[in-house]
C-alpha cells in the first residue's frame, strides 16, 4: 500500500509498462514507487543532492527508453538498482577525469561534497560514519551501502553488481572492519 493506493505486482507493472496504451500511467506508478529508494541509493554514492537529482532523472529516462528490452531475467527492483548504480559510477568516472588536473582523489572529492552538503541532516555520529564509508574502496563502499543502508539481500546485490554472493559477503565483512577501526581512531 502506498499513499492510499494498492499497487500491482512488479510483473503486472512491467506488463503495463510494455503496453503502449498503459505506459505513461504505469511509468508514473514506477516513479512513485521507486523514486525515493533510488534517490537515496544514488545519493550515498555521489553525495551531492543536485548531482543525485540529475542522475536520478537520467535513470528514469533510461528506464523509459529501455523498458521494452527488459528481459525480466532479474527483478524490476534489481534492474532499476543496476541502472542507478551504473549511472552514479559513470558520473563519478566523469568527475574523476575532470579532476585529473587537480590531483584530487575520488575519496577527497566525495568527502569535500559531504562537508559542503547543505542538505545533510545527520548528526555528528552519522557524519563520522559517512566519512568512514567514503574512505572505503569503491566496491566495498557499494556493497556496504546496499546492505547496510538499503537493506538489500546479498543475492540482490549480486545481481546489481554482477558478483558472487561469497565475494560480496567478504567485501561487506572487510568494509565493516575498516569502518569500525576508523571510528575507533576517530574517537
OpenMM code with the backbone's topology and positions (N, CA, C; nanometers):
from openmm import Vec3, app, unit

residues = "UNK UNK UNK UNK UNK UNK UNK UNK UNK UNK UNK UNK UNK UNK UNK UNK UNK UNK UNK UNK UNK UNK UNK UNK UNK UNK UNK UNK UNK UNK UNK UNK UNK UNK UNK UNK UNK UNK UNK UNK UNK UNK UNK UNK UNK UNK UNK UNK UNK UNK UNK UNK UNK UNK UNK UNK UNK UNK UNK UNK UNK UNK UNK UNK UNK UNK UNK UNK UNK UNK UNK UNK UNK UNK UNK UNK UNK UNK UNK UNK UNK UNK UNK UNK UNK UNK UNK UNK UNK UNK UNK UNK UNK UNK UNK UNK UNK UNK UNK UNK UNK UNK UNK UNK UNK UNK UNK UNK UNK UNK UNK UNK UNK UNK UNK UNK UNK UNK UNK UNK UNK UNK UNK UNK UNK UNK UNK UNK UNK UNK UNK UNK UNK UNK UNK UNK UNK UNK UNK UNK UNK UNK UNK UNK UNK UNK UNK UNK UNK UNK UNK UNK UNK UNK UNK UNK UNK UNK UNK UNK UNK UNK UNK UNK UNK UNK UNK UNK UNK UNK UNK UNK UNK UNK UNK UNK UNK UNK UNK UNK UNK UNK UNK UNK UNK UNK UNK".split()
positions = [
    Vec3(0.0852, -0.1176, 0.0000),
    Vec3(0.0000, 0.0000, 0.0000),
    Vec3(0.0896, 0.1237, 0.0000),
    Vec3(0.0544, 0.2210, -0.0806),
    Vec3(0.1331, 0.3436, -0.0893),
    Vec3(0.0395, 0.4602, -0.1124),
    Vec3(0.0402, 0.5557, -0.0209),
    Vec3(-0.0402, 0.6775, -0.0314),
    Vec3(-0.1856, 0.6458, -0.0674),
    Vec3(-0.2430, 0.5467, 0.0006),
    Vec3(-0.3835, 0.5170, -0.0210),
    Vec3(-0.4116, 0.4304, -0.1422),
    Vec3(-0.3113, 0.3952, -0.2179),
    Vec3(-0.3302, 0.3125, -0.3362),
    Vec3(-0.2646, 0.1776, -0.3147),
    Vec3(-0.3224, 0.0770, -0.3703),
    Vec3(-0.2593, -0.0542, -0.3699),
    Vec3(-0.1998, -0.0737, -0.5079),
    Vec3(-0.0679, -0.0918, -0.5134),
    Vec3(-0.0003, -0.1089, -0.6407),
    Vec3(0.0049, -0.2559, -0.6776),
    Vec3(0.0038, -0.2798, -0.8058),
    Vec3(0.0106, -0.4160, -0.8579),
    Vec3(0.1520, -0.4707, -0.8393),
    Vec3(0.1663, -0.5988, -0.8659),
    Vec3(0.2975, -0.6616, -0.8577),
    Vec3(0.3888, -0.6044, -0.9656),
    Vec3(0.5189, -0.6272, -0.9478),
    Vec3(0.6144, -0.5818, -1.0498),
    Vec3(0.5870, -0.6462, -1.1842),
    Vec3(0.5452, -0.7746, -1.1851),
    Vec3(0.5144, -0.8416, -1.3118),
    Vec3(0.4024, -0.7689, -1.3850),
    Vec3(0.3005, -0.7328, -1.3105),
    Vec3(0.1886, -0.6590, -1.3689),
    Vec3(0.2350, -0.5221, -1.4167),
    Vec3(0.3175, -0.4569, -1.3364),
    Vec3(0.3688, -0.3246, -1.3708),
    Vec3(0.4542, -0.3315, -1.4974),
    Vec3(0.5385, -0.4319, -1.5087),
    Vec3(0.6228, -0.4474, -1.6276),
    Vec3(0.5352, -0.4658, -1.7511),
    Vec3(0.4346, -0.5500, -1.7377),
    Vec3(0.3428, -0.5713, -1.8496),
    Vec3(0.2758, -0.4420, -1.8935),
    Vec3(0.2335, -0.3619, -1.7979),
    Vec3(0.1696, -0.2337, -1.8289),
    Vec3(0.2703, -0.1341, -1.8863),
    Vec3(0.3954, -0.1391, -1.8382),
    Vec3(0.4992, -0.0506, -1.8923),
    Vec3(0.5291, -0.0825, -2.0394),
    Vec3(0.5144, -0.2084, -2.0757),
    Vec3(0.5424, -0.2506, -2.2132),
    Vec3(0.4211, -0.2351, -2.3054),
    Vec3(0.3077, -0.2008, -2.2492),
    Vec3(0.1853, -0.1777, -2.3270),
    Vec3(0.1764, -0.0290, -2.3609),
    Vec3(0.1871, 0.0062, -2.4890),
    Vec3(0.1873, 0.1489, -2.5264),
    Vec3(0.0677, 0.2278, -2.4718),
    Vec3(-0.0468, 0.1619, -2.4552),
    Vec3(-0.1662, 0.2316, -2.4059),
    Vec3(-0.1588, 0.2609, -2.2562),
    Vec3(-0.0798, 0.1837, -2.1845),
    Vec3(-0.0733, 0.1985, -2.0390),
    Vec3(0.0609, 0.2504, -1.9886),
    Vec3(0.1541, 0.2713, -2.0808),
    Vec3(0.2918, 0.3011, -2.0429),
    Vec3(0.3048, 0.4263, -1.9557),
    Vec3(0.2400, 0.5346, -1.9932),
    Vec3(0.2547, 0.6601, -1.9166),
    Vec3(0.2081, 0.6451, -1.7714),
    Vec3(0.0907, 0.5903, -1.7536),
    Vec3(0.0378, 0.5749, -1.6189),
    Vec3(0.1219, 0.4761, -1.5378),
    Vec3(0.1619, 0.3669, -1.6012),
    Vec3(0.2456, 0.2675, -1.5327),
    Vec3(0.3820, 0.3279, -1.4974),
    Vec3(0.4363, 0.4097, -1.5860),
    Vec3(0.5652, 0.4719, -1.5578),
    Vec3(0.5536, 0.5685, -1.4399),
    Vec3(0.4458, 0.6424, -1.4352),
    Vec3(0.4217, 0.7323, -1.3220),
    Vec3(0.4171, 0.6513, -1.1923),
    Vec3(0.3525, 0.5361, -1.1965),
    Vec3(0.3459, 0.4487, -1.0799),
    Vec3(0.4851, 0.3984, -1.0414),
    Vec3(0.5631, 0.3579, -1.1405),
    Vec3(0.7000, 0.3113, -1.1154),
    Vec3(0.7819, 0.4206, -1.0473),
    Vec3(0.7734, 0.5418, -1.0984),
    Vec3(0.8482, 0.6541, -1.0401),
    Vec3(0.8021, 0.6773, -0.8960),
    Vec3(0.6722, 0.6722, -0.8732),
    Vec3(0.6187, 0.6930, -0.7389),
    Vec3(0.6709, 0.5863, -0.6413),
    Vec3(0.6768, 0.4634, -0.6873),
    Vec3(0.7204, 0.3533, -0.6013),
    Vec3(0.8701, 0.3585, -0.5731),
    Vec3(0.9513, 0.3854, -0.6762),
    Vec3(1.0962, 0.3666, -0.6645),
    Vec3(1.1782, 0.4949, -0.6515),
    Vec3(1.1190, 0.6098, -0.6720),
    Vec3(1.1960, 0.7353, -0.6718),
    Vec3(1.2773, 0.7549, -0.5445),
    Vec3(1.2156, 0.7415, -0.4300),
    Vec3(1.2859, 0.7697, -0.3045),
    Vec3(1.3973, 0.6676, -0.2776),
    Vec3(1.3695, 0.5396, -0.3004),
    Vec3(1.4716, 0.4364, -0.2785),
    Vec3(1.5919, 0.4598, -0.3694),
    Vec3(1.5652, 0.4887, -0.4958),
    Vec3(1.6748, 0.5112, -0.5900),
    Vec3(1.7492, 0.6401, -0.5586),
    Vec3(1.6745, 0.7432, -0.5181),
    Vec3(1.7386, 0.8701, -0.4819),
    Vec3(1.8443, 0.8465, -0.3726),
    Vec3(1.8047, 0.7789, -0.2643),
    Vec3(1.8966, 0.7608, -0.1521),
    Vec3(2.0100, 0.6660, -0.1869),
    Vec3(1.9826, 0.5693, -0.2730),
    Vec3(2.0895, 0.4803, -0.3182),
    Vec3(2.1953, 0.5604, -0.3949),
    Vec3(2.1526, 0.6419, -0.4882),
    Vec3(2.2442, 0.7245, -0.5674),
    Vec3(2.3128, 0.8270, -0.4784),
    Vec3(2.2388, 0.8862, -0.3902),
    Vec3(2.2918, 0.9918, -0.3021),
    Vec3(2.4083, 0.9402, -0.2189),
    Vec3(2.3991, 0.8150, -0.1725),
    Vec3(2.5088, 0.7595, -0.0927),
    Vec3(2.6331, 0.7339, -0.1782),
    Vec3(2.6144, 0.7246, -0.3080),
    Vec3(2.7288, 0.7027, -0.3968),
    Vec3(2.7943, 0.8352, -0.4353),
    Vec3(2.7139, 0.9354, -0.4715),
    Vec3(2.7713, 1.0616, -0.5227),
    Vec3(2.7666, 1.1761, -0.4216),
    Vec3(2.6932, 1.1599, -0.3130),
    Vec3(2.6828, 1.2529, -0.2004),
    Vec3(2.6020, 1.3793, -0.2313),
    Vec3(2.6262, 1.4452, -0.3398),
    Vec3(2.5627, 1.5732, -0.3699),
    Vec3(2.4151, 1.5567, -0.4071),
    Vec3(2.3302, 1.6367, -0.3431),
    Vec3(2.1867, 1.6358, -0.3722),
    Vec3(2.1595, 1.6717, -0.5186),
    Vec3(2.2220, 1.7791, -0.5659),
    Vec3(2.1967, 1.8244, -0.7030),
    Vec3(2.2417, 1.7204, -0.8058),
    Vec3(2.3583, 1.6621, -0.7841),
    Vec3(2.4063, 1.5573, -0.8749),
    Vec3(2.3139, 1.4366, -0.8707),
    Vec3(2.2665, 1.4030, -0.7515),
    Vec3(2.1750, 1.2900, -0.7365),
    Vec3(2.0476, 1.3129, -0.8158),
    Vec3(1.9922, 1.4324, -0.8071),
    Vec3(1.8709, 1.4630, -0.8833),
    Vec3(1.8932, 1.4457, -1.0338),
    Vec3(2.0063, 1.4954, -1.0828),
    Vec3(2.0379, 1.4812, -1.2257),
    Vec3(2.0525, 1.3354, -1.2653),
    Vec3(2.1233, 1.2601, -1.1844),
    Vec3(2.1452, 1.1182, -1.2134),
    Vec3(2.0135, 1.0419, -1.2086),
    Vec3(1.9311, 1.0715, -1.1098),
    Vec3(1.8020, 1.0042, -1.0978),
    Vec3(1.7159, 1.0302, -1.2208),
    Vec3(1.7191, 1.1520, -1.2686),
    Vec3(1.6445, 1.1840, -1.3909),
    Vec3(1.6972, 1.0999, -1.5076),
    Vec3(1.8289, 1.0874, -1.5184),
    Vec3(1.8884, 1.0040, -1.6244),
    Vec3(1.8457, 0.8579, -1.6104),
    Vec3(1.8381, 0.8095, -1.4873),
    Vec3(1.7958, 0.6716, -1.4633),
    Vec3(1.6551, 0.6504, -1.5181),
    Vec3(1.5648, 0.7407, -1.4855),
    Vec3(1.4266, 0.7228, -1.5304),
    Vec3(1.4131, 0.7399, -1.6823),
    Vec3(1.4960, 0.8243, -1.7414),
    Vec3(1.4971, 0.8347, -1.8880),
    Vec3(1.5419, 0.7020, -1.9484),
    Vec3(1.6463, 0.6427, -1.8918),
    Vec3(1.6944, 0.5118, -1.9420),
    Vec3(1.5876, 0.4043, -1.9258),
    Vec3(1.5205, 0.4050, -1.8125),
    Vec3(1.4147, 0.3059, -1.7908),
    Vec3(1.3049, 0.3249, -1.8944),
    Vec3(1.2612, 0.4480, -1.9151),
    Vec3(1.1562, 0.4778, -2.0141),
    Vec3(1.1980, 0.4285, -2.1528),
    Vec3(1.3220, 0.4569, -2.1899),
    Vec3(1.3702, 0.4215, -2.3240),
    Vec3(1.3988, 0.2725, -2.3415),
    Vec3(1.4246, 0.2018, -2.2313),
    Vec3(1.4690, 0.0625, -2.2431),
    Vec3(1.3743, -0.0409, -2.1843),
    Vec3(1.2598, -0.0002, -2.1346),
    Vec3(1.1702, -0.0971, -2.0705),
    Vec3(1.1271, -0.2068, -2.1680),
    Vec3(1.1150, -0.1751, -2.2943),
    Vec3(1.0734, -0.2765, -2.3925),
    Vec3(1.1792, -0.3841, -2.4126),
    Vec3(1.3045, -0.3540, -2.3808),
    Vec3(1.4114, -0.4531, -2.3966),
    Vec3(1.4451, -0.5235, -2.2650),
    Vec3(1.3755, -0.4873, -2.1578),
    Vec3(1.3966, -0.5530, -2.0281),
    Vec3(1.3528, -0.6985, -2.0413),
    Vec3(1.4476, -0.7906, -2.0229),
    Vec3(1.4240, -0.9338, -2.0456),
    Vec3(1.3660, -1.0047, -1.9242),
    Vec3(1.3526, -0.9364, -1.8140),
    Vec3(1.2934, -0.9915, -1.6922),
    Vec3(1.3718, -1.1117, -1.6377),
    Vec3(1.5030, -1.1131, -1.6632),
    Vec3(1.5890, -1.2172, -1.6058),
    Vec3(1.6215, -1.1860, -1.4602),
    Vec3(1.6040, -1.0619, -1.4217),
    Vec3(1.6173, -1.0204, -1.2825),
    Vec3(1.4876, -0.9494, -1.2452),
    Vec3(1.4738, -0.9156, -1.1187),
    Vec3(1.3533, -0.8434, -1.0771),
    Vec3(1.3621, -0.6984, -1.1248),
    Vec3(1.2494, -0.6346, -1.1333),
    Vec3(1.2460, -0.4930, -1.1701),
    Vec3(1.3292, -0.4115, -1.0717),
    Vec3(1.3179, -0.4449, -0.9444),
    Vec3(1.3913, -0.3772, -0.8375),
    Vec3(1.5421, -0.3807, -0.8633),
    Vec3(1.5965, -0.4993, -0.8894),
    Vec3(1.7412, -0.5083, -0.9099),
    Vec3(1.7819, -0.4464, -1.0431),
    Vec3(1.6970, -0.4540, -1.1443),
    Vec3(1.7265, -0.3895, -1.2726),
    Vec3(1.7374, -0.2385, -1.2537),
    Vec3(1.6443, -0.1805, -1.1794),
    Vec3(1.6479, -0.0361, -1.1527),
    Vec3(1.7726, 0.0021, -1.0725),
    Vec3(1.8053, -0.0783, -0.9718),
    Vec3(1.9243, -0.0500, -0.8918),
    Vec3(2.0518, -0.0640, -0.9744),
    Vec3(2.0535, -0.1588, -1.0677),
    Vec3(2.1707, -0.1747, -1.1545),
    Vec3(2.1872, -0.0499, -1.2418),
    Vec3(2.0789, -0.0028, -1.2994),
    Vec3(2.0854, 0.1186, -1.3819),
    Vec3(2.1309, 0.2366, -1.2972),
    Vec3(2.0726, 0.2525, -1.1788),
    Vec3(2.1079, 0.3642, -1.0907),
    Vec3(2.2547, 0.3571, -1.0490),
    Vec3(2.3006, 0.2383, -1.0146),
    Vec3(2.4407, 0.2205, -0.9736),
    Vec3(2.5336, 0.2557, -1.0890),
    Vec3(2.5038, 0.2033, -1.2067),
    Vec3(2.5887, 0.2309, -1.3233),
    Vec3(2.5899, 0.3793, -1.3592),
    Vec3(2.4760, 0.4444, -1.3512),
    Vec3(2.4704, 0.5884, -1.3800),
    Vec3(2.5531, 0.6674, -1.2784),
    Vec3(2.5431, 0.6302, -1.1512),
    Vec3(2.6194, 0.7005, -1.0469),
    Vec3(2.7690, 0.6778, -1.0655),
    Vec3(2.8084, 0.5547, -1.0969),
    Vec3(2.9507, 0.5258, -1.1176),
    Vec3(3.0037, 0.5945, -1.2430),
    Vec3(2.9218, 0.6017, -1.3465),
    Vec3(2.9614, 0.6737, -1.4687),
    Vec3(2.9822, 0.8216, -1.4369),
    Vec3(2.8934, 0.8778, -1.3568),
    Vec3(2.9070, 1.0170, -1.3159),
    Vec3(3.0389, 1.0387, -1.2416),
    Vec3(3.0697, 0.9497, -1.1447),
    Vec3(3.1944, 0.9641, -1.0689),
    Vec3(3.3161, 0.9496, -1.1596),
    Vec3(3.3065, 0.8618, -1.2558),
    Vec3(3.4167, 0.8432, -1.3504),
    Vec3(3.4404, 0.9716, -1.4318),
    Vec3(3.3328, 1.0350, -1.4749),
    Vec3(3.3450, 1.1614, -1.5490),
    Vec3(3.4036, 1.2702, -1.4596),
    Vec3(3.3601, 1.2704, -1.3332),
    Vec3(3.4137, 1.3689, -1.2389),
    Vec3(3.5629, 1.3459, -1.2168),
    Vec3(3.6032, 1.2188, -1.2097),
    Vec3(3.7442, 1.1853, -1.1895),
    Vec3(3.8274, 1.2372, -1.3067),
    Vec3(3.7777, 1.2201, -1.4288),
    Vec3(3.8512, 1.2696, -1.5458),
    Vec3(3.8622, 1.4222, -1.5422),
    Vec3(3.7603, 1.4895, -1.4933),
    Vec3(3.7649, 1.6359, -1.4819),
    Vec3(3.8664, 1.6793, -1.3762),
    Vec3(3.8777, 1.5996, -1.2700),
    Vec3(3.9650, 1.6363, -1.1571),
    Vec3(4.1091, 1.5950, -1.1776),
    Vec3(4.1394, 1.5245, -1.2829),
    Vec3(4.2748, 1.4717, -1.3031),
    Vec3(4.3802, 1.5821, -1.2957),
    Vec3(4.3427, 1.7019, -1.3368),
    Vec3(4.4369, 1.8140, -1.3337),
    Vec3(4.4539, 1.8709, -1.1932),
    Vec3(4.3592, 1.8409, -1.1066),
    Vec3(4.3656, 1.8922, -0.9698),
    Vec3(4.4232, 1.7896, -0.8727),
    Vec3(4.4516, 1.6710, -0.9208),
    Vec3(4.5097, 1.5624, -0.8421),
    Vec3(4.4283, 1.5370, -0.7141),
    Vec3(4.2994, 1.5402, -0.7270),
    Vec3(4.2109, 1.5135, -0.6138),
    Vec3(4.1558, 1.3723, -0.6291),
    Vec3(4.1696, 1.2921, -0.5259),
    Vec3(4.1197, 1.1544, -0.5322),
    Vec3(3.9675, 1.1549, -0.5234),
    Vec3(3.9094, 1.0428, -0.5625),
    Vec3(3.7637, 1.0296, -0.5520),
    Vec3(3.7202, 1.0419, -0.4069),
    Vec3(3.7980, 0.9817, -0.3173),
    Vec3(3.7669, 0.9893, -0.1746),
    Vec3(3.7658, 1.1350, -0.1277),
    Vec3(3.8697, 1.2121, -0.1633),
    Vec3(3.8763, 1.3530, -0.1233),
    Vec3(3.7605, 1.4322, -0.1825),
    Vec3(3.7288, 1.4031, -0.3089),
    Vec3(3.6173, 1.4713, -0.3754),
    Vec3(3.4866, 1.4443, -0.3006),
    Vec3(3.4599, 1.3171, -0.2677),
    Vec3(3.3350, 1.2819, -0.2003),
    Vec3(3.3307, 1.3381, -0.0582),
    Vec3(3.4436, 1.3364, 0.0112),
    Vec3(3.4477, 1.3949, 0.1454),
    Vec3(3.4214, 1.5455, 0.1404),
    Vec3(3.4759, 1.6118, 0.0393),
    Vec3(3.4505, 1.7546, 0.0207),
    Vec3(3.3020, 1.7793, -0.0054),
    Vec3(3.2421, 1.6919, -0.0892),
    Vec3(3.0985, 1.7029, -0.1175),
    Vec3(3.0164, 1.6863, 0.0105),
    Vec3(3.0552, 1.5905, 0.0941),
    Vec3(2.9835, 1.5674, 0.2193),
    Vec3(2.9950, 1.6888, 0.3112),
    Vec3(3.1149, 1.7433, 0.3239),
    Vec3(3.1357, 1.8607, 0.4102),
    Vec3(3.0559, 1.9821, 0.3609),
    Vec3(3.0443, 1.9948, 0.2295),
    Vec3(2.9763, 2.1111, 0.1719),
    Vec3(2.8257, 2.0908, 0.1561),
    Vec3(2.7758, 1.9727, 0.1861),
    Vec3(2.6358, 1.9389, 0.1608),
    Vec3(2.5429, 2.0097, 0.2584),
    Vec3(2.4743, 2.1110, 0.2101),
    Vec3(2.3812, 2.1861, 0.2953),
    Vec3(2.2559, 2.1051, 0.3272),
    Vec3(2.2325, 1.9974, 0.2540),
    Vec3(2.1139, 1.9149, 0.2761),
    Vec3(2.1391, 1.7999, 0.3734),
    Vec3(2.2645, 1.7783, 0.4128),
    Vec3(2.2937, 1.6694, 0.5067),
    Vec3(2.2317, 1.7046, 0.6406),
    Vec3(2.1421, 1.6165, 0.6868),
    Vec3(2.0723, 1.6489, 0.8107),
    Vec3(2.1048, 1.5517, 0.9243),
    Vec3(2.2114, 1.4752, 0.9057),
    Vec3(2.2513, 1.3816, 1.0099),
    Vec3(2.3269, 1.4509, 1.1218),
    Vec3(2.3391, 1.3805, 1.2332),
    Vec3(2.4151, 1.4354, 1.3442),
    Vec3(2.5637, 1.4051, 1.3245),
    Vec3(2.6434, 1.4400, 1.4223),
    Vec3(2.7891, 1.4246, 1.4115),
    Vec3(2.8300, 1.2776, 1.3963),
    Vec3(2.7595, 1.1894, 1.4657),
    Vec3(2.7909, 1.0463, 1.4573),
    Vec3(2.7638, 0.9949, 1.3155),
    Vec3(2.6521, 1.0349, 1.2583),
    Vec3(2.6197, 0.9931, 1.1214),
    Vec3(2.7221, 1.0462, 1.0223),
    Vec3(2.7668, 1.1672, 1.0458),
    Vec3(2.8670, 1.2260, 0.9569),
    Vec3(2.9996, 1.1492, 0.9666),
    Vec3(3.0374, 1.1111, 1.0885),
    Vec3(3.1603, 1.0318, 1.1060),
    Vec3(3.1474, 0.8969, 1.0361),
    Vec3(3.0300, 0.8347, 1.0475),
    Vec3(3.0071, 0.7078, 0.9791),
    Vec3(3.0196, 0.7265, 0.8282),
    Vec3(2.9558, 0.8292, 0.7743),
    Vec3(2.9620, 0.8537, 0.6296),
    Vec3(3.1053, 0.8810, 0.5851),
    Vec3(3.1818, 0.9527, 0.6650),
    Vec3(3.3222, 0.9782, 0.6301),
    Vec3(3.3998, 0.8471, 0.6218),
    Vec3(3.3745, 0.7564, 0.7157),
    Vec3(3.4429, 0.6268, 0.7118),
    Vec3(3.3979, 0.5439, 0.5909),
    Vec3(3.2707, 0.5502, 0.5587),
    Vec3(3.2192, 0.4774, 0.4419),
    Vec3(3.2850, 0.5306, 0.3151),
    Vec3(3.3007, 0.6622, 0.3065),
    Vec3(3.3594, 0.7217, 0.1867),
    Vec3(3.5080, 0.6886, 0.1710),
    Vec3(3.5717, 0.6465, 0.2782),
    Vec3(3.7134, 0.6088, 0.2715),
    Vec3(3.7333, 0.4660, 0.2207),
    Vec3(3.6257, 0.3907, 0.2106),
    Vec3(3.6348, 0.2520, 0.1641),
    Vec3(3.6657, 0.2468, 0.0150),
    Vec3(3.7293, 0.1380, -0.0304),
    Vec3(3.7430, 0.1179, -0.1753),
    Vec3(3.6027, 0.1118, -0.2379),
    Vec3(3.5920, 0.1485, -0.3636),
    Vec3(3.4622, 0.1635, -0.4294),
    Vec3(3.3717, 0.0414, -0.4146),
    Vec3(3.4236, -0.0783, -0.4417),
    Vec3(3.3394, -0.1979, -0.4351),
    Vec3(3.2886, -0.2206, -0.2933),
    Vec3(3.3760, -0.2061, -0.1945),
    Vec3(3.3337, -0.2233, -0.0554),
    Vec3(3.2299, -0.1179, -0.0172),
    Vec3(3.2499, 0.0039, -0.0645),
    Vec3(3.1557, 0.1124, -0.0352),
    Vec3(3.0182, 0.0807, -0.0928),
    Vec3(3.0148, 0.0338, -0.2175),
    Vec3(2.8871, -0.0010, -0.2806),
    Vec3(2.8174, -0.1134, -0.2049),
    Vec3(2.8911, -0.2185, -0.1743),
    Vec3(2.8341, -0.3337, -0.1046),
    Vec3(2.7830, -0.2913, 0.0331),
    Vec3(2.8628, -0.2139, 0.1048),
    Vec3(2.8216, -0.1694, 0.2388),
    Vec3(2.6944, -0.0851, 0.2296),
    Vec3(2.6912, 0.0092, 0.1380),
    Vec3(2.5729, 0.0948, 0.1238),
    Vec3(2.4476, 0.0137, 0.0924),
    Vec3(2.4603, -0.0798, -0.0005),
    Vec3(2.3429, -0.1577, -0.0405),
    Vec3(2.2950, -0.2501, 0.0712),
    Vec3(2.3877, -0.3078, 0.1450),
    Vec3(2.3499, -0.3993, 0.2522),
    Vec3(2.3048, -0.3231, 0.3763),
    Vec3(2.3866, -0.2296, 0.4216),
    Vec3(2.3603, -0.1613, 0.5491),
    Vec3(2.2482, -0.0571, 0.5366),
    Vec3(2.2581, 0.0299, 0.4387),
    Vec3(2.1617, 0.1395, 0.4276),
    Vec3(2.0363, 0.1002, 0.3486),
    Vec3(2.0536, 0.0270, 0.2368),
    Vec3(1.9391, -0.0071, 0.1528),
    Vec3(1.8700, -0.1352, 0.1983),
    Vec3(1.9373, -0.2121, 0.2857),
    Vec3(1.8770, -0.3341, 0.3372),
    Vec3(1.8589, -0.4431, 0.2325),
    Vec3(1.9423, -0.4405, 0.1301),
    Vec3(1.9302, -0.5402, 0.0240),
    Vec3(1.9906, -0.6736, 0.0683),
    Vec3(1.9396, -0.7808, 0.0115),
    Vec3(1.9944, -0.9140, 0.0358),
    Vec3(2.1186, -0.9302, -0.0510),
    Vec3(2.2089, -1.0175, -0.0075),
    Vec3(2.3311, -1.0403, -0.0857),
    Vec3(2.2982, -1.0901, -0.2263),
    Vec3(2.1914, -1.1684, -0.2395),
    Vec3(2.1541, -1.2169, -0.3735),
    Vec3(2.1123, -1.1016, -0.4640),
    Vec3(2.0441, -1.0025, -0.4084),
    Vec3(2.0037, -0.8855, -0.4873),
    Vec3(2.1255, -0.8013, -0.5246),
    Vec3(2.2147, -0.7827, -0.4286),
    Vec3(2.3369, -0.7060, -0.4555),
    Vec3(2.4192, -0.7762, -0.5633),
    Vec3(2.4241, -0.9091, -0.5562),
    Vec3(2.4986, -0.9870, -0.6554),
    Vec3(2.4437, -0.9619, -0.7960),
    Vec3(2.3115, -0.9532, -0.8083),
    Vec3(2.2509, -0.9242, -0.9388),
    Vec3(2.2847, -0.7833, -0.9858),
    Vec3(2.2800, -0.6887, -0.8949),
    Vec3(2.3073, -0.5495, -0.9315),
    Vec3(2.4526, -0.5318, -0.9745),
    Vec3(2.5458, -0.5880, -0.8972),
    Vec3(2.6885, -0.5669, -0.9221),
    Vec3(2.7532, -0.6774, -1.0058),
    Vec3(2.6770, -0.7801, -1.0363),
    Vec3(2.7266, -0.8924, -1.1159),
    Vec3(2.8484, -0.9579, -1.0501),
    Vec3(2.8346, -0.9859, -0.9203),
    Vec3(2.9392, -1.0516, -0.8418),
    Vec3(2.8789, -1.1707, -0.7681),
    Vec3(2.9629, -1.2582, -0.7165),
    Vec3(2.9129, -1.3720, -0.6397),
    Vec3(2.8768, -1.3279, -0.4981),
    Vec3(2.7852, -1.4008, -0.4383),
    Vec3(2.7468, -1.3655, -0.3012),
    Vec3(2.8633, -1.3856, -0.2048),
    Vec3(2.9474, -1.4851, -0.2317),
    Vec3(3.0649, -1.5066, -0.1466),
    Vec3(3.1578, -1.3864, -0.1479),
    Vec3(3.1834, -1.3329, -0.2671),
    Vec3(3.2691, -1.2143, -0.2792),
    Vec3(3.2055, -1.0943, -0.2093),
    Vec3(3.0740, -1.0826, -0.2206),
    Vec3(3.0040, -0.9706, -0.1569),
    Vec3(3.0098, -0.9801, -0.0045),
    Vec3(2.9912, -1.1010, 0.0466),
    Vec3(2.9974, -1.1190, 0.1922),
    Vec3(3.1361, -1.0841, 0.2450),
    Vec3(3.2383, -1.1230, 0.1717),
    Vec3(3.3750, -1.0899, 0.2116),
    Vec3(3.3965, -0.9387, 0.2062),
    Vec3(3.3505, -0.8745, 0.0999),
    Vec3(3.3646, -0.7289, 0.0875),
    Vec3(3.2921, -0.6573, 0.2004),
    Vec3(3.1724, -0.7043, 0.2320),
    Vec3(3.0939, -0.6425, 0.3388),
    Vec3(3.1658, -0.6591, 0.4733),
    Vec3(3.2168, -0.7768, 0.4988),
    Vec3(3.2897, -0.8034, 0.6235),
    Vec3(3.4115, -0.7104, 0.6350),
    Vec3(3.4905, -0.7005, 0.5266),
    Vec3(3.6088, -0.6135, 0.5284),
    Vec3(3.5681, -0.4668, 0.5472),
    Vec3(3.4601, -0.4273, 0.4825),
    Vec3(3.4124, -0.2897, 0.4958),
    Vec3(3.3741, -0.2605, 0.6407),
    Vec3(3.3011, -0.3512, 0.7020),
    Vec3(3.2595, -0.3318, 0.8412),
    Vec3(3.3805, -0.3188, 0.9331),
    Vec3(3.4808, -0.4032, 0.9117),
    Vec3(3.6026, -0.3982, 0.9940),
    Vec3(3.6740, -0.2637, 0.9771),
    Vec3(3.6874, -0.2180, 0.8519),
    Vec3(3.7555, -0.0899, 0.8260),
    Vec3(3.6787, 0.0269, 0.8881),
    Vec3(3.5488, 0.0233, 0.8771),
    Vec3(3.4678, 0.1310, 0.9360),
    Vec3(3.4820, 0.1297, 1.0871),
    Vec3(3.4739, 0.0122, 1.1461),
    Vec3(3.4881, 0.0001, 1.2908),
    Vec3(3.6238, 0.0533, 1.3370),
    Vec3(3.7308, 0.0139, 1.2680),
    Vec3(3.8642, 0.0610, 1.3038),
    Vec3(3.8756, 0.2127, 1.2858),
    Vec3(3.8204, 0.2639, 1.1777),
    Vec3(3.8240, 0.4083, 1.1526),
    Vec3(3.7485, 0.4875, 1.2569),
    Vec3(3.6348, 0.4352, 1.2994),
    Vec3(3.5551, 0.5040, 1.4029),
    Vec3(3.6262, 0.5019, 1.5379),
    Vec3(3.6952, 0.3921, 1.5671),
    Vec3(3.7702, 0.3849, 1.6935),
    Vec3(3.8824, 0.4885, 1.6954),
    Vec3(3.9502, 0.5062, 1.5819),
    Vec3(4.0579, 0.6053, 1.5726),
    Vec3(4.0036, 0.7473, 1.5803),
    Vec3(3.8808, 0.7647, 1.5328),
    Vec3(3.8194, 0.8978, 1.5242),
    Vec3(3.7662, 0.9463, 1.6594),
    Vec3(3.7609, 0.8575, 1.7584),
    Vec3(3.7033, 0.8938, 1.8895),
    Vec3(3.8008, 0.9735, 1.9701),
] * unit.nanometer
topology = app.Topology()
chain = topology.addChain("A")
for resn in residues:
    res = topology.addResidue(resn, chain)
    for name in ("N", "CA", "C"):
        topology.addAtom(name, app.Element.getBySymbol(name[0]), res)
